[in-house]
Amino acid sequence: MSGHSKWSSIKHKKAALDKKRGKAWSKLSRAIIMAAKSGGNPADNPSLRLAVDKAKADNMPKDTIEKAIKKGTGELESASYEDVLYEGYGSGGVAVMCKAVTDNRNRTSGEIKKIFERAGGNLGAANCVAFQFKQKGVIVIASDKADEDRIMEIAIEAGAEDVESSEHIHEIVCAPDALEAVEKAITDAGIETQSSDLAMVADNIISLDLDKARKVMRLINALDDHDDVEAVYSNSTMSDDVVAQLGKE
């Protein structure tokens, strides 16, 4: 099991708040700019295609998407962005990875370090926790869209490695190069997906009690809220009871 879905079941509710704060489109635009550096045609650039699909799913206007692509290819002037990966530890020694896109590495590094420290964690050196994670394709489906058995049958036949279900969602995990095929099999079956993305999934999972889950969630939320942060990953999970309690808070 990936252990990723316990966080997803809480974080998918938080995504709506990000949209209201006006941060979502800004982050999606930067993701498109970075992906377009490797080529501006989504048909030939899987990373760009994924970034564009996410932007469309978030109702980003077509001209905004096209402008971001042109900034990435250099047709339009843009800030000089770079990908930065931050690694560290949260409460109880939980491994945390944070992917950011920034035009000022020194500023972002200092701010990320403060976020770790304020949440009782520590920002570590490069590769201090990365070895515990592998890149995977992750597809999330709301639990009311189909039952677990049907999702399992379709996903595994299409090449997925694992399916984990909870009260709120089904989470499908697959190899990165199988993501498009698995998602297509799901949508061809008439099942709506909530999200489809490449993510860093931990090999080994730490189960958290309510107190530690609160602390780790505080760190993850604070990192998520940072303007430069694109994604946050952790090697922790929680019981459904802890998820339910956190969902009330």
N, C-alpha and C positions, 0 to 999 in steps of 0.2 A: 504493500500500500504506500502511496506517495506521501500521505500526511499533509498534503497541501490543501485539501478541501475544507478542513476545519477552519482555516483562516479565510478561505474563499466564502464560506457561508456567512461570515460576518462582513467581510470587506465588500461583497457585492452590494450590500445595502448602503455602504459608505460611498460608493461610486456616484450615486445620485447627488450626494452633497457636494462632491467635487465639481459636478457640472454647474450647480447653482453658484459656486464660488468663482466660476469662470476660469478654472485652472485646466480643465480637461482638454479643451481645444489647443491651448498653448503647448501642453505636453505632447499632444498628438502631432502638432505641426513640427515640433523639434524632432520627433521620431521619424517623420517623413523626410525631413531635411537630411538627417543622418543616413537613412537608408538610400536616398536618391544619390548620394555621393558615389555609389557603386553602379549607377545607371538609372536613367529617368523613366524607363519603360517597365511598368509593373509586370507585364507579361514575361519579361526576361529577368526580373529581379524579385525573387521570392520574398526577401525582407521588405522591399518597398510595397509589394502586393499586400502583404500582411498589414503593414502600417496604414495603407490606404483603406483597406477593408475595415479596420478598426475605426478610422476617422469617419467613414461613411456610416457605420453602425451608430456612431455618436451624432449623426446628422450634421457633420461639418459640411459647409457649402462647397460645391464643386470648384468654384474659383479660388477658394482658400486652399484647397488641396493642391490645385495646379500651381498656385503661387509658391507653396512650400516645396514642391518638386523642383521648380525652376531655381529656387534658392539652393537646393541641394546640388543641382547640376552646375551651378555657377552662372546661370542665365540671368539671375537677379541677385543683387547684392544682399548679403546676409552676414550676421555675426559669425565669428569663427567658433563653431561648436566642436566639442570633443566628448567621446564617451569616457566615463570614469567609473570604475568599480570600487566600491568601499566595502570593507569586510570588518567584522567585529563580533562582539559577544554581548548578549543581553542578560537579563536576570537568570540565575541558575546555570550559566555557562552555555546558553542557547546560541547557536551560530546564526548570524544574520548577515546577509549580503544585500547590498543596495546599489542599483544601477542608476547612474545619473548622466545627464547631458548638460554640459556647462560651457559658458564662454569665458569663465574665470575660475580656473582650477583651485587657486589659493583661497578665494572667497568661499567656494562651495565646500572645500575640505575642512576649513575652520568651522563652518556652520554645521556640517554633518558630525564633526567631532563633539561639538557642544550638545547636539541632540542625543548622541549616545550617552554622554556623561550625565545629562539631566534625567535620563530614564534609568540610571543605575547600571549602564553598560560601559563598554570600552571599545573604541575604534582600534582595530588591529592593523598589522602590516599586511602588505599584499600577499595573497595565497595562504593566509592564516586559517581560513575556513573553506576556501574555494574547492579544495580537494574533496570535501564532503558532498559536493553537489554535481549533478550532471544535467546538461540541457535536455529538456524534453518538450514535446508538444503537449499542451494541456487544453482540453475542451471542457467547458462547464455548461451543464444543462439544468434548468430548474426541475425539481423533482416532480412537479405536476404535469410535465410535458410527456412523460413516458415512464413505465415502471422499470425497475432495475434489470429484470431478466431480459427485456427487449433491448435496452441500451447495451447490455453486456453482449448479447448475441450479435447485434449489428457491428459494434465497435471491434470486438475481437476478430470477427470475420474480415473486417477491413484492415486489420493489421495493428490494432491497439495492443498495448502491453498489459494494461490494468484498468479496471473500473472500480471506483470507490463511491458509495452512495451514503448520504446522510439525510436528515430530515428535510433539508432545504434544497440540496443539489445532488446531481450525479457529476462525478469528475472522471474524465477519460484521460489516461496518460499513454503517450505513444512516442516513438522515435521522432526526432525533428522532421526527417524527410517523409514521414508517414502522415504528418498533420493534415495536409490538404486532402489526401485520400480518405482519411477517417472522417473528417468534417463533411466531405461530400456525401459519404455513405449515410451519415446521420441526417443531413438535410434532404437527401433524396428519399429518405424514408418518411419525410413529412414532419420531422422533429426539429423544433426551433432550438438553436444554441444560444446560450447567454453570452459566452465569450469563447474565443479561440486564439491561442497565443503560444509563443515559445517562452518557457519558464525554466528556472533552475530548481530542480527537485532534489531533495536530500536523499542520500542512500540510507541513512539511519535516522530515526525519528525519536525525539524526546517528548514524552507525554507530560503535560503541565497540569498542576492543580490550579484552583481558582486564583489564589494569591499570585503565583508566578505568571499565570496567563494574563492577569491584569497588567503586570509590569511589562511583559513582553509586548502585549498589545499596545500599551502606551508608547513604547519605542517604535513599533511598526507604524502606528498611526502618525506619529510625529515625523517620521521619515517620509511617509506617503504625502504628507501635507507640504513638504518642501517643494518649492517651485521647480527645482532642477531634477528632482527624483522621478524616474520613469517606472521603476519597479523595485519591490522589496521581497526578499525570500528568507525563509527561516526553516530550521530543521526541527520545528516543534509542532505538536498537535495537541488536541484537547478532547475530552469526552463530550458527548452530546449534551450532558447536563451542564458542563462548564460553558459550552457554546450558548446554551439557552440563557444562562445567567448573565453572560457578557452582553447578549443581545438586548437584555432589559436595561442595562446600565447606560 
